[in-house]
Amino acid sequence: MSASESVPGTELLYDNGDRDPETSRRLQNLQHVRHGDGHIILVPQPSLHDPNDPLRWSTAKKWTTFLNGVFYAFIGSVTGPLVAAGMIPLSEFFGVSLQMISYSNGANLACQGVATTIWMPFAVKYGRRPIYFFSNILMGVACVWLALASRASYTPYLVGRAFLGIWQAPIESIVPSTVTDLFFLHDRGAKVSIYGLSVLGGNELGPLLSAFIIQSLGVAWSFWIMGIVVFVSCVAMFFSMPETLYMGPRPSIRALTAGVEEKSSRGTSMSGDTESPSGNINDQHSGVKPVEKRTYLSELKFWGLNDPNVNLLHAFLRPFILFTYPTVLWACIVYGFSLSWNVILGATVAQLFAPPPYNFDSSAQGLIFVSPLIGSLIGTYICGPLADRIANTATRRNGGIREPEMRLPTCAIAATLTFFGVLITSLTYTHQTHWIGPLFGIGVFSTGAQMGATLSMSYVLDCHRELSVELMVSVAALKSLIAWIWTWVVNDWIERDGMMVVYMSIAAINVAVYLTTIVLYIYGKRLRVWIHSRDLLGELGLRDRLGR
């Protein structure tokens, strides 16, 4: 393989069978997908001797684990905008302005962004399972607190929202790392899009479902019911979500294709349908005794995993250093502005649709979120399975070499849908058309927002899969900062300048951010080469055990 193929993110994914005899022989010794397209190479290669490697788990076990993580992210994202339809009742009950209620949402987002940098180093060193479980329990406790505080006064409610942000912080960092722990490169985009749908879908379904609860039973009961759901998730997670962090050795594709000594990987991604080849791949682990498979009961414990090669301080510092990576910084900004639309909708729906001419009550305000939910479903398909197929086709045409930039052209669709969706929403709302007008526009720009969020996440995970946990901390932290800014200004801004000025200004910023994708598409590989040669993490002594 060429030197450029050692660049992070550039992977040999297809064995086209048209190479020189020696290279073809080496490639045939790699593990390939067992069902479907047998030319697809498993990237990375799973362990040959350890049945406990998550890459070798059965499909059912992988999906059970993954869906537990998706449900965890879903309920965590539901709790954020849970009271979108109850902002006016809360404002009246506490005797504060609507902007003050938005400040409580901002406290939730700010604490979420800060706390994710604290939770995730422990996930790197001690595993994913303890973080999932204990943050979930504490999230349920925060819901109980908020149920009580929503019938008390503003200050304990504000503090409760802040604590909820601390406990729900891992939802946007840990699930993508689980995706890279379990699934192959060639179909990872579809799994990331499902995760992205869980986050955006939670932001949309939360207000929809809670609106009926708020109108019938009051704000407090929306938190009581959410707490019950969280504790049910905890039970399911305890019994059916084993640890996915893997620290054992795996075959190295580059070693097998270039004769380089094998290096161990820290825990990345694969699916379960593999076949064990013969030849050189076995030579890498000759003399290694098969590992005994762990029992179901042994998988239930939360202790015993401790990577001695991981320094907690280094794990804490790495996400901040990643902001110097152009690829990561781009993903952070695109993801942040894409998900901001959910925060903006949650903060402004009551302000926009409760007054005349629409006069929507709490339940009607909740039903507004059906529109962005449909948009998110469409965006999930476009940027998930469809984008995977487009990228896989481009990979075949590129001699079997996958470049992360092959996903980026779909960003043009995201930018177009975002701009015209916001334009439709703004014009129809300003001219007071039938409510179907602004709701249609909301659905259109939500499709673009879902695509932007999924695309940025998939791209950065492809570029730096060995840093999946740390980079998602960077992405989630900057997203929370951007969303927090909107919660502090959007309501007063709309009151001063009107909905059309505010929404179109934010849309213009979004489109400008999306246009930077052109730079990544043209210069992305060169930037990755620079990142690889610069090796800032290594220079600062923060690399630890990252699988390179």
Secondary structure, DSSP 4 states (H G I P E B T S, - for coil): --GGGGSTT-EE-B--S-S-HHHHHHHHTS-BBSSS-TTBBPSSPPPSS-TTSGGGS-HHHHHHHHHHHHHHHHHHHHHSSTTGGGHHHHHHHHT--HHHHHHHHHHHHHHHHHHHHHHHHHHHHH-HHHHHHHHHHHHHHHHHHHHHHTTS-HHHHHHHHHHHHHHTGGGGTHHHHHHHHHS-GGGHHHHHHHHHHHHHHHHHHHHHHHHHHHHHH-HHHHHHHHHHHHHHHHHHHHHH-------S----HHHHHH-PPP---SS----S-B----SHHHHTTTTPPPPPPPPTGGGG-S-S---TT--HHHHHHHHHHGGGSHHHHHHHHHHHHHHHHHHHHHHHHHHHHSSTTT---HHHHHHTTHHHHHHHHHHHHHHTHHHHHHHHHHHHHTTTEE-GGGGGGGHHHHHHHHHHHHHHHHHHHHTT--THHHHHHHHHHHHHHHHHHHHHHHHHHHH-GGGHHHHHHHHHHHHHHHHHHHHHHHHHHHHHH-HHHHHHHHHHHHHHHHHTHHHHHHHHHHHHHHHHHH-HHHHTT---S---
